[in-house]
Amino acid sequence: MRLAVVGAGGYVGLATAVGMATLGHEVAGVDLDAQKVRELSLGRVPMTEPGVTGLLAEALAAGNLSFTTDPTAAVDGADFVFLAVGTPAGADGTPDLSQVMGAAKAAAAVATPGAVFVVKSTVPPAAYGDLADLLGDGFGLVAFPEFLREGKIVEDFFRPFRLVVGGEEAAMAAVLGLLSEVLEGRHPLSTGEPVTVVKTDIPTAALVKYAANSYLATRVSYANEVLRVAGAIGADPKTVFTALGLDPRIGSRYLRAGIGFGGPCLPKDIAGLQDVAAGAGCATPVLAGAEAGNLEQRRWVLAQVGELAGGLQGKRVLVLGITFKPDTSDTRDSVALAVATDLAAAGMEVVAYDPSVPAHEWPIGLQRTESPTAEKVDASALLVGDAGLLAKGLPEAPLFDPWQIRG
Ligand SMILES: NC(=O)c1ccc[n+]([C@@H]2O[C@H](COP(=O)([O-])OP(=O)(O)OC[C@H]3O[C@@H](n4cnc5c(N)ncnc54)[C@H](O)[C@@H]3O)[C@@H](O)[C@H]2O)c1
């Protein structure tokens, strides 16, 4: 099958393009970012993503994967048009759908009649109505929300926990047909087990995505709330979470206290779900509480640093790790960065270490060091994030338990 992947230079687009090409489809990836297109065409992956480089090289060598900045070249003649562009939060916190609508409009103008548009981007249910109006009757439309985790995009393409797809039966079946090797567990990179597929209508599929991310965010805020209570009463948080996780109704995964949830998905999706709910007249006190808890955790981190470092004003702090989580170079909406900003605003001199973030993506105004040791940068406080855990020469007694401060 011939596929166009719009937004192929991003995490979701690249996973889709490389994954589908590895399955033998003819894939043309299109991205507005000429630099990313150049890099990818040369076999270079523009972000930290384990496992992608090898598959990219194989697909480029096999000749069934290409990248372009020209939507016509990619979309004309394609049987499927995957939309994987960004949907960041707009200024008012609601999702900015301009990339999706712009990409869909450009693709629809040159797509072959009968092509199926597959939406991987996270968009609110109502956006599908706008997309259907824009596309008219000549094309199929399927919601195929993405659940991949950054740092694990290859694993999650070939071994998804489950797939959720929404739309007309024939169009859904056609899209799932592209993935039959994965669905039946037959691909060498798969588990060998069939994958559960939830087939539903478009609004339901869109809501599953928002509900999943909002739940994960809520769980993080819950864990952080328990951490704060444990600290206040002298209980041991590690033991509390270990014991909680042993209850199969609760489970241990994603129940870790830290500095709060961040990144390019959870904050905007929990805001997006609240916006959907408000539009439908539904109150969402749990979601609002999870967001409030996230801000409270940032205040708590500041207070902890102040207590441990004997005040903030004029002190120097070394932040080890500024990405939003392990195994990624992505700093979008990173809480580590937000905390660094808070500490600087409170009068600390902040120095940060993170070898995974390339110089051209380093946040403006944040002092960078290549040394992960507090002694070398003369810091009186140390925030140990994921880069810190990996760093050689970690001091013996960090002020924070790395387990607690992991973001
Ligand atoms: N990053 C994740 O972990 C993740 C996981 C699941 C779902 N999602 C969702 O998937 C979507 C994409 O996220 P991402 O993190 O991959 O985004 P990203 O910002 O990494 O990538 C988006 C890409 O789209 C390109 N682009 C924008 N407009 C374009 C256009 N008109 N034509 C061609 N290219 C265009 C950009 O240049 C960029 O390379 C979002 O809706 C996000 O919420 C992301």
The ligand as a Tripos MOL2 file, in Angstrom:
@<TRIPOS>MOLECULE
LIG
   44    48     1     0     0
SMALL
NO_CHARGES

@<TRIPOS>ATOM
      1 N1          5.1360   12.7690   21.4730 N.am      1 LIG1
      2 C1          4.4200   11.8060   22.0170 C.2       1 LIG1
      3 O1          4.8760   11.0830   22.9100 O.2       1 LIG1
      4 C2          3.0030   11.5540   21.5630 C.ar      1 LIG1
      5 C3          2.3750   10.3560   21.9530 C.ar      1 LIG1
      6 C4          1.0700   10.1220   21.5450 C.ar      1 LIG1
      7 C5          0.3940   11.0830   20.8030 C.ar      1 LIG1
      8 N2          1.0130   12.2510   20.4700 N.ar      1 LIG1
      9 C6          0.2640   13.2260   19.6750 C.3       1 LIG1
     10 O2          0.6930   13.1040   18.3260 O.3       1 LIG1
     11 C7          0.7500   14.3970   17.7040 C.3       1 LIG1
     12 C8          2.1670   14.6610   17.2300 C.3       1 LIG1
     13 O3          3.0060   14.7370   18.3630 O.3       1 LIG1
     14 P1          4.6100   14.7500   18.2190 P.3       1 LIG1
     15 O4          5.1550   14.8080   19.6000 O.co2     1 LIG1
     16 O5          5.0110   13.6630   17.3020 O.co2     1 LIG1
     17 O6          4.7890   16.1760   17.5120 O.3       1 LIG1
     18 P2          6.1200   16.8330   16.9630 P.3       1 LIG1
     19 O7          6.0030   18.2750   17.2700 O.co2     1 LIG1
     20 O8          7.3060   16.0480   17.4250 O.co2     1 LIG1
     21 O9          5.9990   16.6100   15.4000 O.3       1 LIG1
     22 C9          5.0820   17.2470   14.5840 C.3       1 LIG1
     23 C10         5.7460   17.4400   13.2140 C.3       1 LIG1
     24 O10         4.7650   17.9360   12.3010 O.3       1 LIG1
     25 C11         5.4040   18.8450   11.4280 C.3       1 LIG1
     26 N3          4.3550   19.6570   10.7860 N.ar      1 LIG1
     27 C12         3.5610   20.5980   11.3360 C.ar      1 LIG1
     28 N4          2.6740   21.0590   10.4280 N.ar      1 LIG1
     29 C13         2.9130   20.3840    9.2880 C.ar      1 LIG1
     30 C14         2.3240   20.3960    7.9900 C.ar      1 LIG1
     31 N5          1.3030   21.2020    7.6870 N.pl3     1 LIG1
     32 N6          2.8300   19.5690    7.0520 N.ar      1 LIG1
     33 C15         3.8680   18.7500    7.3350 C.ar      1 LIG1
     34 N7          4.4590   18.6920    8.5440 N.ar      1 LIG1
     35 C16         3.9970   19.4940    9.4990 C.ar      1 LIG1
     36 C17         6.3760   19.5940   12.3340 C.3       1 LIG1
     37 O11         7.4110   20.2040   11.5850 O.3       1 LIG1
     38 C18         6.8870   18.4580   13.2330 C.3       1 LIG1
     39 O12         8.0610   17.8660   12.7110 O.3       1 LIG1
     40 C19         0.2420   15.3760   18.7460 C.3       1 LIG1
     41 O13        -1.1310   15.5360   18.5640 O.3       1 LIG1
     42 C20         0.5080   14.6670   20.0580 C.3       1 LIG1
     43 O14        -0.3610   15.0750   21.0680 O.3       1 LIG1
     44 C21         2.3160   12.5060   20.8200 C.ar      1 LIG1
@<TRIPOS>BOND
     1     1     2 1
     2     2     3 2
     3     2     4 1
     4     4     5 ar
     5     4    44 ar
     6     5     6 ar
     7     6     7 ar
     8     7     8 ar
     9     8     9 1
    10     8    44 ar
    11     9    10 1
    12     9    42 1
    13    10    11 1
    14    11    12 1
    15    11    40 1
    16    12    13 1
    17    13    14 1
    18    14    15 2
    19    14    16 1
    20    14    17 1
    21    17    18 1
    22    18    19 2
    23    18    20 1
    24    18    21 1
    25    21    22 1
    26    22    23 1
    27    23    24 1
    28    23    38 1
    29    24    25 1
    30    25    26 1
    31    25    36 1
    32    26    27 ar
    33    26    35 ar
    34    27    28 ar
    35    28    29 ar
    36    29    30 ar
    37    29    35 ar
    38    30    31 1
    39    30    32 ar
    40    32    33 ar
    41    33    34 ar
    42    34    35 ar
    43    36    37 1
    44    36    38 1
    45    38    39 1
    46    40    41 1
    47    40    42 1
    48    42    43 1
@<TRIPOS>SUBSTRUCTURE
     1 LIG1         1 GROUP 0 **** ****
